Amino acid sequence: MTRSGHRRALSRFHGVVLGMALGMAGLSAAWWAWESRWDSWLFAPKAGTTAENLSAQEAWEFLSGHPDLQVLDVRTPGETARGMLPGARRISWGDPAFVQELSRWDRSRPVLVYCQGGYRSRKAVEVLRSLGFNSVHHLHRGMMAWRWAGQAVTDGESGTAPSR
């Protein structure tokens, strides 16, 4: 390849990389804007109920300060095998019996719900609120945020020894 041919190829490559980066930035910005609108609706105050979007630190403090808390992990078995929040119970978002399983939970006790990144757990917040749960708390950015914050996880569904 000639020197000028090499420059053209390199220039095209840089153009493709720049285009991909700009495309990802645009998608990311669109997601954040959409998520923000969804959150303003999802966590809007409703008489007699609480719904909060918590950071990992806030979720840890809430988990530590509420022994009656029900912790709901809506991830898949493969995801939960890599660790769960202390005291969590898994009911996968995709499980056909999801609503039936949740209907057995105590609606008067608070619930902390999470998934891997926040989408499925937000869908679960909608279901929990529609089922009449009065105190629903969501881990913003899910297990990713929990791990980034260095919070304890249990070893999968066995619930054994917390690790960091």
Secondary structure as UniProt FT lines:
FT   HELIX           3..42
FT   TURN            47..48
FT   STRAND          50..54
FT   HELIX           56..65
FT   TURN            67..68
FT   STRAND          70..73
FT   HELIX           77..80
FT   TURN            81..82
FT   TURN            86..87
FT   STRAND          88..90
FT   TURN            93..94
FT   TURN            96..97
FT   HELIX           98..102
FT   TURN            103..104
FT   TURN            107..108
FT   STRAND          111..114
FT   HELIX           119..130
FT   TURN            131..132
FT   STRAND          135..139
FT   TURN            140..141
FT   HELIX           142..148
FT   TURN            149..150
FT   STRAND          153..155
FT   HELIX           156..158
FT   STRAND          160..163
//
